[in-house]
Amino acid sequence: MRQTLLIPSLVLLIVGSICFYISTPHRQGANALSFCEAGQIHTLDPDKMTWMQDIRVATGLWEGLAQLNPKTLQPVPAVAKSWKISPDGLTYTFNLRHNARWSNGQSVTTADFVFAWKRILQPSTAGGYVTMLFHIAGAKAYFNSLAAGRHAGFGSVGIQAPTPYKLVVTLTHPCAYFLSLMTFPPFFPLNPAAMARFRSNGQSPAHYNPRWTRPPYLVTDGPYYLAAWKFHQYLELRPNKYYWDRQAVKCPALYVRNFPDSQSAFLAYQSGAVNVLSFVPTLFAPALLRQQRQHLRNDVHYRQVFGSYYYNINSRHKPLNNPLIRRALDMAIDKQAIVKHILRLPDRTLEVLVPPESIPGYVSPRGLAMNIPAARKLLIKAGYPGGRGLPVFKFLTNSGAAINIRIAQAVAEMWRHNLGVRVSIHQEESKIFNQDVVQGNYDIARAGWYGDYMDPTTWLDLYRTGNPNNLTGFSNPRLNALLREASRQTHVTQRFALLHQAEKLLVTRWMPSIPLFQYSDGLMYNPQRIGGISTNVRMITLFKYIHKIRPPVSQAAEANR
Amino acid sequence: MKKFIFSRILQSVVVVWIVYTVTFWLLMATPGDPFIGKKQPPPAVLAALRREYHLNQGDFHAYLAYGWQVLAHGDFGPTISYANWTVLDVIRNSLPVSVALGAMALLIALWLGVAAGVLGAVYRGRWPDVALAVGTLLGISLPTFVIGSGLLMLFAVETSLLPSGGWGSIQQLILPAFTLSVLFLAYLARLSRASTLDVISSDFVRTARAKGLSPMKVIAGHVLPNASIPVLAFLGPATASVLTGSFIVEKIFAIPGLGEVFVNACLDKDIPLVLGIVLVYTVLLVLMNLLVDIACAFADPRIRL
């Protein structure tokens, strides 16, 4: 009877200790760097990636034909040591370097690229960014034939590998940003030998057991290899000793972590458990920026990025299919007040779709400024003076960030006060919100977009007829023609002029979306302790160059010793 | 006896099947599409995803397909939100975290709770007893997020004595384990106070005192063993609720346990993952009850009747 308390206590202690032991991460070394992502890693299959944090890790593990220079965002040689573009802009010839190697020591050859590109073009791979490969001649037809259940030969796709180190890619039309795409995960090579054992029998050729992406099976060709991946805790990246540019990789171990919410991530950063935060916590951002301005801290690296916050207007139904009403709605919003009083951040208001001054050489058109009398006149012209006769619009916003609902309330009030237009605000969980938006169950819906590549079409294509990402239902033959013409144009200036014209029409006449402001985003790290990070408009941080800087004080102390 | 065990096992199987069925149809009834995100892939890609997750041929087909997959392979296959991990992988990695946290919380609750309860009973009506009554009232009525946030402010933010969260060291375990234990600690203290009072007034305790044993020996040797029997009976249901109830604590202290994964899976409408976690908890609870029933039946023949 004496054991009544002792036995359960012992059982609890033993079970608890075993579980604690097996679930805890091992210690990271002093030189290891801990990088905190804003969200959980969803997949390490480069063909299936769509999330920012997945893509960032992928660029540390893999390397494509080219990589982005983190300062200029221009593509520079990577696995390909050089390339040649034919004068008509349709044929790209890549010469692969002979010393590019996989983390298992094998050479990276053109066969690895062909294998990977063929894999993502299988509909059963379910590649989220497969449409990026549709620039390649025959790729779209190949994908569509397979999707329709017809047999299709890969020979018709414009990808040829005459030698193991020469890759020739033919495009359907000139694509000004095709080299930038080579830095993006859907274009990364895959190691067929390492994946072979995970191929499922009897399934489609694209079907692999997802375990192939986990250590120790994952073989990559980038600066790092994946040494460990503890679910929901961290990924451990260690330098790939076979990497051709091994001496550029200075970080001996990189831990990629994430926390359930930004507050706990920030606390971990403050306590030193995390060295770099890949975001500035929204809740604390105004205070942190104030401290930075007062020179109380120097670790907030905050800037305007290639992303925007806007409202989509459903152009499918009456009366919002009338561009006059859409323009009136835009001109009645005091965007400056939203940025100043609700966001309280140095964000820039937007009158255009593509964030201005982001793309070298592209000049943004002038959009519509706030003008309440003109907006009222537009409503009268549309046949709804003072908003009379208009239905109550369904205004959809997603929960998650509290700021969304506050902006929606402010805008709703501006519309009611300035135009007499009434809306009913619906706040929905993101899964339901996304479904409603895709199915067109809304009149006005919140939207945000980050550009995938440095070209105006990453925004303008959202309004092209037939694009799955065209959520407004907007369709205009003139816009389609302009975009088509621009895609055929090889001359950069003339191409940008066509796109400028398209954007001008979108933001001054058709107004399928109301732009509100350009996103700002940032990183948090101490520049005296962490090196190799350059902030850029796309917030691309290359793990390749990131490292800890040894404090000079400790070096002196060591010398004394 | 064999017949009894057989019928109890059969009942358990039926319970698990009912839970699976109800969970599945509830999930199907919730709005939202797990595959529609911010950026839209071509329709063929969406179709391939639906096929991969058995969601292309109607709900009833999915219901049978998932059921069959569990029976045949013991797994629900890959999750939707973390495509490189199967449901079993996720549970294998996250459950130990929640179990370790729960076990430590129960251990704290058991020892502190019983000690406080006995103290209250021994000093009945005096200040330790009053303090106990106030303390347990607070422990039972204050929600976990208030206690957790308070402790976090006090020990992590203001004084930096303990880490604010995360998982990996004993220091990181102290605050969340204590937060999670408070409710059980309060219950156990009340329970052991009441049972100690019962035992203290019984004949054998009076005899022990009359023999001249010191008060300490009487408590440790005679009162405590007998007073802790109801406490042990409470541990069974407490184990279940400490495992399922750790979500808020996991959230406050950024602990990578199963609770957080489960809530995110519900929000993302990750059908295989939700089904998997619900079934694992169900099987655990049913198995515990089954073992307890069988053990009781062995001990007490009347139960078998």
Chai-1 contact restraints between the chains, C-beta under 6 A:
chainA,res_idxA,chainB,res_idxB,connection_type,confidence,min_distance_angstrom,max_distance_angstrom,comment,restraint_id
A,M1,B,P225,contact,1.0,0.0,6.0,A-B,restraint_1
A,R2,B,P225,contact,1.0,0.0,6.0,A-B,restraint_2
A,T4,B,P225,contact,1.0,0.0,6.0,A-B,restraint_3
A,T4,B,S228,contact,1.0,0.0,6.0,A-B,restraint_4
A,L5,B,S228,contact,1.0,0.0,6.0,A-B,restraint_5
A,P8,B,L235,contact,1.0,0.0,6.0,A-B,restraint_6
A,L12,B,A103,contact,1.0,0.0,6.0,A-B,restraint_7
A,L12,B,L106,contact,1.0,0.0,6.0,A-B,restraint_8
A,L12,B,L107,contact,1.0,0.0,6.0,A-B,restraint_9
A,V15,B,A103,contact,1.0,0.0,6.0,A-B,restraint_10
A,G16,B,A100,contact,1.0,0.0,6.0,A-B,restraint_11
A,G16,B,A103,contact,1.0,0.0,6.0,A-B,restraint_12
A,G16,B,M104,contact,1.0,0.0,6.0,A-B,restraint_13
A,C19,B,P96,contact,1.0,0.0,6.0,A-B,restraint_14
A,C19,B,V99,contact,1.0,0.0,6.0,A-B,restraint_15
A,C19,B,A100,contact,1.0,0.0,6.0,A-B,restraint_16
A,F20,B,A100,contact,1.0,0.0,6.0,A-B,restraint_17
A,I22,B,P96,contact,1.0,0.0,6.0,A-B,restraint_18
A,S23,B,P96,contact,1.0,0.0,6.0,A-B,restraint_19
A,S23,B,V97,contact,1.0,0.0,6.0,A-B,restraint_20
A,T24,B,G168,contact,1.0,0.0,6.0,A-B,restraint_21
A,P25,B,G168,contact,1.0,0.0,6.0,A-B,restraint_22
A,T43,B,A83,contact,1.0,0.0,6.0,A-B,restraint_23
A,T43,B,N84,contact,1.0,0.0,6.0,A-B,restraint_24
A,L44,B,N84,contact,1.0,0.0,6.0,A-B,restraint_25
A,T50,B,K39,contact,1.0,0.0,6.0,A-B,restraint_26
A,P123,B,A44,contact,1.0,0.0,6.0,A-B,restraint_27
A,P123,B,A48,contact,1.0,0.0,6.0,A-B,restraint_28
A,S124,B,A48,contact,1.0,0.0,6.0,A-B,restraint_29
A,A126,B,V45,contact,1.0,0.0,6.0,A-B,restraint_30
A,A126,B,A48,contact,1.0,0.0,6.0,A-B,restraint_31
A,A126,B,L49,contact,1.0,0.0,6.0,A-B,restraint_32
A,G128,B,P41,contact,1.0,0.0,6.0,A-B,restraint_33
A,A147,B,A44,contact,1.0,0.0,6.0,A-B,restraint_34
A,P210,B,P78,contact,1.0,0.0,6.0,A-B,restraint_35
A,P210,B,A83,contact,1.0,0.0,6.0,A-B,restraint_36
A,P210,B,N84,contact,1.0,0.0,6.0,A-B,restraint_37
A,T213,B,N84,contact,1.0,0.0,6.0,A-B,restraint_38
A,F231,B,N93,contact,1.0,0.0,6.0,A-B,restraint_39
A,H232,B,P256,contact,1.0,0.0,6.0,A-B,restraint_40
A,Q233,B,P256,contact,1.0,0.0,6.0,A-B,restraint_41
A,F259,B,A254,contact,1.0,0.0,6.0,A-B,restraint_42
A,P260,B,K251,contact,1.0,0.0,6.0,A-B,restraint_43
A,P260,B,A254,contact,1.0,0.0,6.0,A-B,restraint_44
A,P260,B,E260,contact,1.0,0.0,6.0,A-B,restraint_45
A,S264,B,G165,contact,1.0,0.0,6.0,A-B,restraint_46
A,S264,B,A254,contact,1.0,0.0,6.0,A-B,restraint_47
A,L267,B,S164,contact,1.0,0.0,6.0,A-B,restraint_48
A,K431,B,G32,contact,1.0,0.0,6.0,A-B,restraint_49
A,K431,B,K269,contact,1.0,0.0,6.0,A-B,restraint_50
A,I432,B,P31,contact,1.0,0.0,6.0,A-B,restraint_51
A,I432,B,G32,contact,1.0,0.0,6.0,A-B,restraint_52
A,N434,B,I36,contact,1.0,0.0,6.0,A-B,restraint_53
A,Q435,B,G32,contact,1.0,0.0,6.0,A-B,restraint_54
A,Q435,B,D33,contact,1.0,0.0,6.0,A-B,restraint_55
A,Q435,B,I36,contact,1.0,0.0,6.0,A-B,restraint_56
A,V438,B,I36,contact,1.0,0.0,6.0,A-B,restraint_57
A,P468,B,Q40,contact,1.0,0.0,6.0,A-B,restraint_58
A,P468,B,P42,contact,1.0,0.0,6.0,A-B,restraint_59
A,N469,B,Q40,contact,1.0,0.0,6.0,A-B,restraint_60
